[in-house]
């Protein structure tokens, strides 16, 4: 497994606001503290003054679309004043709720290149401690990149203390995205269709922007259901479709297993951040329409909190090896479904942590980890459950009842397990 490193962005403190840097491995550093990111584009309430859902799910970074599309005619000082008033209130509320913000700039103002108006906003907000990032634009096309670049340059002149984030999923724009941001975030919502689309796009984007960190944005709304409905009911009123065909936790894709896989897949692909997006409440009430999906987001957040010190530690590039194979009769299916078993590794407090994800829809994948150091015990997360203790008698070493995946062999340096579709497991080796 290889890692990409970036030159650190050094910043100065802005008044009493946050001091934000980008570490060499792409991790956000807020006031000197490394921050792995578990983020969301909205509170389930869709009320920009509410943070209850953000807190419940354990997100540490959030955002509101209130600031993207609610302020037309932004060249008018009175509109700018209203934006600044709301934004300062929002950032104060976020700070009170102990969450950072990627602050969305008005979309129309960016595309029209209103650099002076945006500079005024940036100047008025940069002292707020909850401000971690400027969110310059969502999915610009190639023709809009010149305007984004001009705005980006002006932001950096006014506020060199906060990185700028740009989001896209189109290859032609991503090729040149680095011109207009400090961090590129990819929002390719292809699960449950396949992880490999995200992998391919990420690798291509990284090759075109080698000096920029790549973050992951994943869809947590019912991608499959909604896309199929849109195709089937062409020309119909989409709101009426949703009233007629009710969504449920049972039919929702991504399902809880896929959502957790996406979270850890981000780390395996070199992203220190995972941000989840779902549709606005008027179309999809995630907490009430699909309560089990919301419970999954909460569970992911609880696991993230437990692992946050580990995930925030520097990426580890060592001699840990991973290998996988399938039996002969599954080889064609493995090729067709883009078999891809991936891992992330960290060293924290002298212990090795490894997350393994079967980022494919191939079952019965025999996977072996080979560690450079000896180990005698293996703990599984969440919950730090002891699943393997080689100090015990042979027939008592493996706790199969607690193990999330089937472990079939082990030694002082190796562990072999069987992974099914989208299986995810996190181990601490001691």
C-alpha positions in Angstrom: 0.0 0.0 0.0 1.4 3.4 -0.9 0.7 6.8 0.6 0.8 10.3 -0.9 2.3 13.1 1.1 1.7 16.9 0.7 3.7 19.9 1.7 2.4 21.4 4.9 0.4 24.6 4.6 1.6 26.9 7.4 -0.8 29.6 8.6 -1.0 32.3 11.1 -3.6 32.8 13.8 -6.5 35.0 12.8 -7.6 37.0 15.8 -9.4 34.6 18.1 -10.5 32.4 15.3 -9.2 28.9 14.4 -5.8 28.3 13.1 -6.1 25.6 10.4 -3.4 23.8 8.5 -3.1 20.8 6.2 -0.6 18.3 7.4 1.8 16.5 5.1 -0.5 13.5 4.8 -3.6 15.6 4.0 -5.0 15.6 7.5 -6.7 18.8 8.8 -4.9 20.4 11.8 -7.1 22.7 13.8 -5.3 24.9 16.4 -2.4 22.4 16.4 -4.6 19.3 16.8 -4.8 16.7 14.0 -8.4 16.0 13.0 -9.7 13.0 11.3 -13.0 14.1 9.8 -16.5 12.5 10.1 -18.7 15.1 8.4 -22.1 15.8 7.1 -23.7 18.2 4.6 -26.7 18.9 6.8 -28.5 18.3 10.1 -31.4 15.9 9.5 -33.8 18.8 10.5 -32.5 20.9 7.6 -32.8 23.8 9.9 -29.5 25.7 9.9 -30.0 26.7 13.5 -30.4 23.1 14.7 -27.5 20.7 15.6 -29.2 17.9 17.4 -28.7 15.4 14.7 -25.1 16.4 14.1 -24.4 15.9 17.8 -26.3 12.6 18.0 -24.4 11.1 15.1 -21.1 12.3 16.3 -20.1 14.4 13.3 -17.3 16.8 13.9 -17.7 18.8 10.7 -20.9 20.2 9.2 -22.4 22.6 6.7 -25.7 24.2 5.6 -27.1 24.9 2.2 -28.8 27.9 3.6 -25.7 29.9 2.6 -25.4 28.5 -0.9 -28.6 29.4 -2.7 -30.6 31.8 -0.4 -28.8 35.0 -1.2 -29.4 36.2 -4.8 -28.2 39.6 -5.9 -25.2 39.3 -3.7 -23.6 42.4 -5.2 -26.0 44.4 -3.0 -24.4 45.4 0.4 -27.7 44.7 2.1 -27.7 41.1 0.9 -24.1 40.7 2.0 -25.1 42.1 5.4 -27.8 39.5 5.8 -25.5 36.7 4.8 -22.8 37.8 7.3 -25.4 38.2 10.1 -26.8 34.6 9.5 -23.3 33.2 9.0 -21.9 34.6 12.2 -24.9 33.3 14.1 -24.5 29.9 12.5 -20.8 29.7 13.3 -21.4 30.7 16.9 -24.0 27.9 17.2 -21.6 25.4 15.7 -18.9 26.5 18.1 -21.3 26.1 21.0 -22.1 22.6 19.8 -18.4 21.7 19.4 -18.4 21.1 15.7 -16.4 22.7 12.8 -17.9 24.1 9.7 -17.0 24.0 6.0 -18.6 27.3 5.1 -20.5 27.5 1.8 -20.0 30.6 -0.2 -23.0 31.9 -2.3 -23.0 30.0 -5.5 -24.1 32.8 -7.7 -21.5 35.2 -6.3 -18.7 32.7 -7.1 -19.8 32.0 -10.7 -20.2 35.7 -11.3 -16.7 36.3 -9.9 -17.9 38.8 -7.3 -14.5 38.8 -5.6 -15.0 42.0 -3.7 -18.3 40.9 -2.2 -16.8 37.5 -1.2 -13.7 39.2 0.2 -16.0 41.3 2.5 -17.7 38.1 3.7 -14.4 36.3 4.3 -13.1 39.3 6.3 -16.2 39.3 8.4 -16.2 35.6 9.2 -12.6 34.6 9.4 -12.3 35.3 13.2 -14.9 32.6 14.1 -13.4 29.6 15.8 -15.9 27.1 14.2 -14.7 28.1 10.8 -12.4 25.3 9.5 -12.8 25.5 5.8 -14.2 27.7 3.0 -16.4 25.6 0.7 -15.9 27.4 -2.6 -18.2 25.5 -5.0 -20.1 22.3 -5.5 -19.5 20.5 -8.8 -18.4 23.4 -11.1 -18.1 22.7 -14.8 -14.9 23.5 -16.7 -16.3 26.8 -17.9 -16.9 27.9 -14.2 -13.3 27.1 -13.1 -11.8 30.4 -14.1 -14.3 32.2 -11.8 -13.6 29.7 -9.0 -9.9 30.3 -9.4 -10.2 34.0 -9.1 -12.4 33.7 -6.0 -9.9 31.2 -4.5 -7.0 33.5 -5.0 -8.9 36.4 -3.4 -9.9 34.2 -0.4 -6.3 33.3 0.2 -5.3 37.0 0.1 -7.8 37.9 2.7 -7.7 34.8 4.8 -4.6 32.5 4.4 -5.6 30.9 7.7 -8.3 28.5 6.4 -8.1 26.0 3.6 -10.5 26.1 0.6 -12.5 23.0 -0.3 -13.9 22.2 -3.8 -16.3 19.3 -4.5 -16.8 17.5 -7.8 -17.2 14.1 -9.5 -16.6 15.0 -13.1 -13.2 13.9 -14.5 -12.6 16.9 -16.7 -13.2 19.4 -13.9 -11.3 17.3 -11.3 -8.2 17.3 -13.6 -7.9 21.0 -13.0 -9.6 21.4 -9.6 -6.3 22.0 -7.8 -6.2 25.5 -9.4 -9.1 26.7 -7.3 -8.7 25.0 -3.9 -6.5 23.5 -1.2 -8.5 20.3 -0.8 -10.3 18.3 -3.5 -13.4 16.3 -2.4 -14.8 13.7 -4.7 -18.6 12.9 -4.5 -18.9 9.9 -6.7 -22.0 8.1 -5.4 -21.6 4.7 -7.0 -22.3 2.3 -4.1 -24.2 -0.1 -4.4 -23.1 -0.2 -8.0 -19.4 -0.6 -7.1 -16.5 0.9 -5.2 -14.1 0.7 -8.2 -15.6 3.8 -9.9 -14.5 5.9 -6.9 -11.1 4.2 -6.8 -10.4 4.9 -10.5 -11.6 8.5 -10.3 -9.5 9.2 -7.1 -6.4 7.8 -8.6 -6.8 9.8 -11.8 -7.5 13.0 -9.8 -4.5 12.4 -7.6 -2.2 12.0 -10.6 -3.4 15.3 -12.1 -3.2 17.2 -8.7 -0.3 15.5 -6.9 0.1 18.4 -4.4 -3.5 18.4 -3.2 -5.2 16.2 -0.6 -8.2 14.2 -1.8 -11.1 13.8 0.5 -14.1 11.5 0.1 -17.8 12.4 0.1 -20.3 9.5 0.1 -24.0 9.3 -0.5 -26.0 8.2 2.5 -29.4 8.6 0.8 -31.2 5.9 -1.1 -29.2 6.3 -4.3 -30.4 3.1 -6.0 -34.1 3.6 -5.1 -34.2 7.2 -6.2 -32.3 6.7 -9.4 -34.6 3.9 -10.4 -37.7 5.9 -9.6 -36.4 8.8 -11.7 -35.8 6.6 -14.7 -39.1 4.8 -14.4 -41.3 7.8 -13.8 -39.8 10.1 -16.5 -41.7 13.4 -16.6 -43.6 12.8 -13.4 -43.6 15.0 -10.4 -40.7 13.7 -8.2 -42.4 14.8 -5.0 -45.5 12.9 -5.9 -43.4 9.9 -6.7 -41.8 9.9 -3.2 -45.3 10.2 -1.6 -46.5 7.2 -3.7 -43.5 5.0 -3.3 -42.4 5.1 0.3 -38.7 4.5 1.2 -37.8 2.2 4.0 -34.8 1.0 5.9 -35.3 -2.5 4.5 -34.9 -1.5 0.9 -32.5 1.4 1.3 -29.1 1.3 -0.5 -26.5 1.9 0.7 -27.4 -0.3 3.6 -25.8 -0.1 7.1 -23.0 -2.5 6.1 -22.2 -0.6 2.9 -22.2 2.7 4.8 -19.6 1.5 7.3 -17.6 0.0 4.5 -17.6 3.5 2.8 -16.4 5.1 6.0 -13.3 2.9 6.3 -12.8 2.7 2.5 -12.0 6.4 2.6 -9.0 5.8 4.9 -7.8 2.9 2.7 -7.7 5.2 -0.3 -5.6 7.8 1.5 -8.4 10.2 2.6 -8.3 11.4 6.2 -11.9 12.6 5.9 -15.3 11.1 5.1 -18.3 13.4 4.6 -21.8 12.0 4.1 -24.4 13.6 1.9 -28.1 12.9 1.9 -31.0 14.6 0.2 -32.9 17.5 1.8 -35.7 16.7 4.2 -38.4 17.8 1.8 -37.4 14.8 -0.4 -35.9 12.4 2.1 -36.3 12.5 5.9 -33.4 10.2 6.8 -34.1 9.9 10.5 -37.9 9.2 10.1 -38.2 7.6 6.6 -35.3 5.2 7.2 -34.6 5.0 11.0 -32.3 2.1 10.7 -30.1 4.0 8.2 -29.9 6.9 10.7 -29.1 4.4 13.4 -26.2 3.2 11.2 -24.9 6.8 10.9 -25.0 7.1 14.7 -23.2 3.8 15.1 -20.5 4.9 12.6 -20.1 8.0 14.6 -19.8 6.1 17.9 -17.1 3.9 16.3 -15.4 7.0 14.9 -15.3 8.6 18.4 -13.7 5.5 19.8 -11.1 5.4 17.0 -10.6 9.1 16.5 -7.2 9.3 18.3 -6.0 6.4 16.1 -7.4 7.8 12.9 -6.0 11.2 13.6 -2.5 9.9 14.1 -0.1 10.0 11.1 -0.6 7.6 8.3 1.7 4.6 8.7 3.8 3.5 5.7 5.4 0.2 6.9 5.9 -3.4 6.0 2.4 -4.6 6.8 1.2 -6.7 3.9 -2.2 -7.8 2.7 -3.0 -10.5 0.2 -6.3 -12.0 -1.0 -7.5 -14.9 -3.1 -10.7 -16.6 -4.0 -11.3 -20.3 -4.9 -11.2 -21.2 -8.6 -14.9 -21.2 -9.2 -15.2 -17.6 -8.0 -12.3 -16.2 -10.1 -14.5 -15.0 -12.9 -17.0 -13.4 -10.5 -14.1 -11.7 -8.7 -12.9 -10.2 -12.0 -16.3 -9.1 -13.1 -17.1 -7.5 -9.8 -13.6 -5.8 -9.4 -12.4 -7.6 -6.3 -10.6 -5.1 -4.2 -9.6 -5.8 -0.6 -8.0 -2.8 1.0 -6.5 -1.8 4.3 -5.5 1.2 6.4 -2.8 1.1 9.1 -1.9 3.3 12.0 0.6 3.2 14.9 -0.8 4.7 18.1 0.6 4.4 21.6 2.9 1.7 20.5 0.2 -0.5 19.0 -0.6 -1.4 15.4 -4.2 -0.8 14.1 -5.4 -2.2 10.8 -8.7 -1.6 9.1 -9.6 -4.1 6.3 -12.5 -3.5 3.8 -13.7 -5.8 1.1 -14.5 -2.9 -1.3 -16.4 -5.2 -3.7 -19.4 -7.5 -4.0 -17.3 -10.7 -4.1 -18.0 -13.3 -1.3 -15.6 -15.7 0.4 -12.4 -13.8 -0.1 -9.6 -15.4 1.8 -7.4 -12.5 3.1 -4.1 -12.6 5.0 -2.4 -9.8 7.0 1.3 -10.1 7.6 2.7 -7.7 10.2 6.3 -6.8 10.7 6.0 -7.2 14.6 5.0 -10.1 16.6 1.6 -10.0 18.2 -0.2 -12.3 20.7 -3.6 -10.6 21.1 -6.1 -9.1 18.6 -8.8 -6.7 19.6 -11.8 -5.9 17.4 -13.5 -2.5 17.1 -15.9 -1.1 17.9 -15.9 -2.1 21.5 -12.3 -3.3 21.7 -13.4 -6.9 22.0 -10.7 -9.5 22.5 -11.1 -12.0 19.6 -7.7 -13.7 19.7 -5.3 -14.5 22.5 -2.4 -16.7 21.6 -1.4 -16.9 25.3 -4.3 -19.4 25.9 -4.6 -23.0 25.0 -4.9 -23.6 21.3 -8.6 -24.5 21.4 -9.4 -21.4 23.5 -7.4 -18.8 21.6 -10.1 -17.6 19.1 -13.4 -16.1 20.3 -15.6 -16.8 17.2 -18.7 -15.5 18.9 -17.4 -12.0 19.1 -15.6 -11.9 15.7 -17.3 -9.9 12.9 -15.5 -12.1 10.3 -14.4 -15.7 10.2 -10.7 -16.0 11.3 -9.3 -19.3 9.9 -5.6 -19.2 10.7 -3.0 -17.2 12.8 0.6 -17.1 14.0 2.9 -14.7 15.7 3.0 -12.4 12.6 0.0 -13.4 10.4 -3.8 -13.5 10.6 -6.0 -15.0 7.9 -9.8 -14.4 7.6 -12.6 -14.8 5.2 -14.4 -11.7 4.0 -17.8 -11.5 2.3 -19.3 -8.6 0.3 -18.5 -5.2 1.9 -17.2 -6.7 5.1 -15.3 -4.3 7.2 -13.2 -5.2 10.2 -10.9 -3.1 12.5 -8.2 -4.8 14.6 -5.7 -3.7 17.2 -2.7 -5.9 17.4 -0.9 -6.3 20.7 
